[in-house]
Amino acid sequence: MRRWNGWGDDAKIYPLPASATQYLERAIGEVDPFPDASFKQVLSTVPASRLAPHPLINTTPAERLLHARGQSLPDWVALRSGQIEVFPDGVAYPTNDEDVRSLLKYARQADAHLIPYGGGTSVVGHINPLPSDQPTLTVDMSHLNKLIDLDETSRLATFEAGVTGPSLEEELRKRGYILGHFPQSWEFSTLGGWIATRSSGQQSYYYGRVEDFFAGGHLETPIGPLTLPPLPASAAGPDLREMILGSEGRLGIITRATIRVQSTPEVERFYAAFFRDWETGVKAVRAVAQSDLPLSMLRLSNPQETETTLMLAGRERLVSLAERGLGLLGYGDEPCMLIYGLTGFRGILAITRWRVGALLRSRGALLVGKTIGEMWRKSRFYTPYMRNTLWERGYAVDTLETAVSWASVLSTSEAILAALQDGLKDLDERALVFAHLSHMYRDGASIYVTFIFRRATDPGETLLRWQRLKMAASETIVRHGGTISHQHGVGTDHAPYLAPEKGEVGMSMLEAVRQRLDPEGLLNPGKLLGDI
Ligand SMILES: Cc1cc2nc3c(=O)[nH]c(=O)nc-3n(C[C@H](O)[C@H](O)[C@H](O)COP(=O)(O)OP(=O)(O)OC[C@H]3O[C@@H](n4cnc5c(N)ncnc54)[C@H](O)[C@@H]3O)c2cc1C
């Protein structure tokens, strides 16, 4: 069963060795862990629903609690402490377009807000109901989860929008195809959610970001249906798909989408390499990203992340062996680990491996083969479970991300790390901060930062620590001209930082489209545009 107040399937536990806790104690201090509120306790705080009965709407407290919050750090604080300010008044599970239309009609009549809900994996407050005199209805898309059509001639698959990553890939795999969109939340996030948040998968370098594979689809908007035909290319004016991508449930409910799929690759391999320092590593991966070699992934960790990842994975022996080995080879002081993936035909992969290896070596890399790369592959969807264990040991973890052009990667990453490292000084607390470059482009890269800090006994104090850190990092990103989000979207947490990126005219364009499609403001108020 899915965990109600944390990440993932509650049968899966990430075992953290004692050495990992000791490592954190040394880095940021000891914590005396304290228990969370129980499901039963929190359930008793759900107020009466303000919605009139409707055959598609479930108003039981349990359903409403399970849809109250997503996966951001403030969401975790609320769920774990039981201090949840607002719950949806009901949850509906539509099974077709007609149901969605009837829910939109109902919302209009009931003067209610609607929140489209995919997998609820948002990390920036997308699916949270906000305080309002009007009731909120969450529209859970999970019953719209089928493959509708596979056009093998055109390699276009049409799925209902509530399909999750594993179900989608399973349907394609049976027929010899793959989408290859693997965000770390893949187990639970949905096709509609990926589109609505402009999601990016770990191997988007090869399989494409959502804007590359989203070919068309269907939305139910408050003013009527909108169908986007899948066209290989078009010069017929602005592309309407671009308005739907990243629309965060504000413009309509996506009920199905047509996606570009590929045949299952013959082979896929992951390898690792080390660099002496961050700057050398960054320059080397830029050279690879600009070489047009057909890789599927490049992920370069800074020295702190290299060490922390291995320590928290309980690989103490590996760390000490690696440190000794790397030290002997002159890579010991500030080693940075690169994981890179190759995907495709066996013959091409062999040549690519040789070419990438030569290029990396010429730029100072020490190639260490497949073992670490394979370890990464095996744990790629398991690592987020560590958040649960860390929380239970008294530590809060969050991540943030941006993308900048290559000319600013080093300065921006340094500035974000410094802002976070200093962020809690006046509260007399420390944060453990580390980063990697997660997605590479010819012109730039995304910087993905993780920060760990101590929880306080008072949830308000934990939230304050997070707010300090988040604000310090977000302001630094804006100052350095980075995007406020490379892949997580805007939601509520990034909404204050959107205007500097889009500009006054840009913001008014977004608001005008929203106003035209949703004149009564039914859909997901406050998200993306920060309008309440
Ligand atoms: C552990 C973890 C790892 C993550 N890793 C990644 C990653 O690698 N890459 C990445 O891009 N993101 C990642 N995320 C963030 C998150 O998974 C993505 O934003 C994802 O795309 C959200 O999909 P969802 O189906 O869960 O949408 P939800 O969280 O349910 O909703 C997100 C937004 O989309 C809207 N929405 C959802 N479905 C529809 C629909 N059918 N029609 C209209 N609007 C809709 C909602 O209203 C909301 O505004 C991660 C999150 C977690 C918790």
The ligand as an SDF file (V2000), in Angstrom:
LIG
                    3D

 53 58  0  0  0  0  0  0  0  0999 V2000
   10.8010   11.3420   -4.9530 C   0  0  0  0  0  0  0  0  0  0  0  0
   10.4430   12.2460   -6.1040 C   0  0  0  0  0  0  0  0  0  0  0  0
   11.2560   12.2730   -7.2200 C   0  0  0  0  0  0  0  0  0  0  0  0
   10.9340   13.1150   -8.2960 C   0  0  0  0  0  0  0  0  0  0  0  0
   11.7310   13.0810   -9.4190 N   0  0  0  0  0  0  0  0  0  0  0  0
   11.3850   13.8250  -10.4930 C   0  0  0  0  0  0  0  0  0  0  0  0
   12.1670   13.7600  -11.6970 C   0  0  0  0  0  0  0  0  0  0  0  0
   13.1470   13.0190  -11.7790 O   0  0  0  0  0  0  0  0  0  0  0  0
   11.7690   14.5140  -12.7410 N   0  0  0  0  0  0  0  0  0  0  0  0
   10.6580   15.3090  -12.6730 C   0  0  0  0  0  0  0  0  0  0  0  0
   10.3260   15.9400  -13.6580 O   0  0  0  0  0  0  0  0  0  0  0  0
    9.9340   15.4060  -11.5530 N   0  0  0  0  0  0  0  0  0  0  0  0
   10.2470   14.6850  -10.4690 C   0  0  0  0  0  0  0  0  0  0  0  0
    9.4930   14.7600   -9.3230 N   0  0  0  0  0  0  0  0  0  0  0  0
    8.3460   15.6730   -9.2580 C   0  0  0  0  0  0  0  0  0  0  0  0
    6.9960   15.0580   -9.7160 C   0  0  0  0  0  0  0  0  0  0  0  0
    7.0600   13.6710   -9.6900 O   0  0  0  0  0  0  0  0  0  0  0  0
    6.6390   15.5610  -11.1070 C   0  0  0  0  0  0  0  0  0  0  0  0
    6.3020   16.9230  -11.0270 O   0  0  0  0  0  0  0  0  0  0  0  0
    5.5090   14.7800  -11.7890 C   0  0  0  0  0  0  0  0  0  0  0  0
    5.4540   15.1700  -13.1330 O   0  0  0  0  0  0  0  0  0  0  0  0
    4.1530   14.9760  -11.1470 C   0  0  0  0  0  0  0  0  0  0  0  0
    3.2700   14.0080  -11.6900 O   0  0  0  0  0  0  0  0  0  0  0  0
    1.9690   13.5220  -10.9080 P   0  0  0  0  0  0  0  0  0  0  0  0
    1.2290   12.6280  -11.8140 O   0  0  0  0  0  0  0  0  0  0  0  0
    2.3310   12.9930   -9.6010 O   0  0  0  0  0  0  0  0  0  0  0  0
    1.1900   14.8920  -10.7770 O   0  0  0  0  0  0  0  0  0  0  0  0
    0.5370   15.5520   -9.4810 P   0  0  0  0  0  0  0  0  0  0  0  0
    1.5830   15.7490   -8.4570 O   0  0  0  0  0  0  0  0  0  0  0  0
   -0.6720   14.8230   -9.1020 O   0  0  0  0  0  0  0  0  0  0  0  0
    0.1150   16.9630  -10.0820 O   0  0  0  0  0  0  0  0  0  0  0  0
    1.0720   17.8920  -10.4980 C   0  0  0  0  0  0  0  0  0  0  0  0
    0.3660   19.0360  -11.2490 C   0  0  0  0  0  0  0  0  0  0  0  0
   -0.1380   18.5430  -12.4790 O   0  0  0  0  0  0  0  0  0  0  0  0
   -1.5480   18.7470  -12.5580 C   0  0  0  0  0  0  0  0  0  0  0  0
   -2.1270   17.5750  -13.2080 N   0  0  0  0  0  0  0  0  0  0  0  0
   -1.9170   16.2760  -12.9200 C   0  0  0  0  0  0  0  0  0  0  0  0
   -2.6210   15.4920  -13.7480 N   0  0  0  0  0  0  0  0  0  0  0  0
   -3.2940   16.3170  -14.5720 C   0  0  0  0  0  0  0  0  0  0  0  0
   -4.2070   16.1180  -15.6460 C   0  0  0  0  0  0  0  0  0  0  0  0
   -4.5390   14.9010  -16.0560 N   0  0  0  0  0  0  0  0  0  0  0  0
   -4.7190   17.2050  -16.2580 N   0  0  0  0  0  0  0  0  0  0  0  0
   -4.3660   18.4530  -15.8840 C   0  0  0  0  0  0  0  0  0  0  0  0
   -3.5080   18.7020  -14.8790 N   0  0  0  0  0  0  0  0  0  0  0  0
   -2.9780   17.6460  -14.2470 C   0  0  0  0  0  0  0  0  0  0  0  0
   -2.0190   18.9400  -11.1370 C   0  0  0  0  0  0  0  0  0  0  0  0
   -3.1750   19.7350  -11.0550 O   0  0  0  0  0  0  0  0  0  0  0  0
   -0.8140   19.6170  -10.5190 C   0  0  0  0  0  0  0  0  0  0  0  0
   -0.8650   20.9990  -10.7500 O   0  0  0  0  0  0  0  0  0  0  0  0
    9.7980   13.9500   -8.2290 C   0  0  0  0  0  0  0  0  0  0  0  0
    8.9810   13.9060   -7.0890 C   0  0  0  0  0  0  0  0  0  0  0  0
    9.3110   13.0700   -6.0430 C   0  0  0  0  0  0  0  0  0  0  0  0
    8.4220   13.0360   -4.8380 C   0  0  0  0  0  0  0  0  0  0  0  0
  1  2  1  0
  2  3  1  0
  2 52  2  0
  3  4  2  0
  4  5  1  0
  4 50  1  0
  5  6  2  0
  6  7  1  0
  6 13  1  0
  7  8  2  0
  7  9  1  0
  9 10  1  0
 10 11  2  0
 10 12  1  0
 12 13  2  0
 13 14  1  0
 14 15  1  0
 14 50  1  0
 15 16  1  0
 16 17  1  0
 16 18  1  0
 18 19  1  0
 18 20  1  0
 20 21  1  0
 20 22  1  0
 22 23  1  0
 23 24  1  0
 24 25  2  0
 24 26  1  0
 24 27  1  0
 27 28  1  0
 28 29  2  0
 28 30  1  0
 28 31  1  0
 31 32  1  0
 32 33  1  0
 33 34  1  0
 33 48  1  0
 34 35  1  0
 35 36  1  0
 35 46  1  0
 36 37  1  0
 36 45  1  0
 37 38  2  0
 38 39  1  0
 39 40  1  0
 39 45  2  0
 40 41  1  0
 40 42  2  0
 42 43  1  0
 43 44  2  0
 44 45  1  0
 46 47  1  0
 46 48  1  0
 48 49  1  0
 50 51  2  0
 51 52  1  0
 52 53  1  0
M  END
$$$$
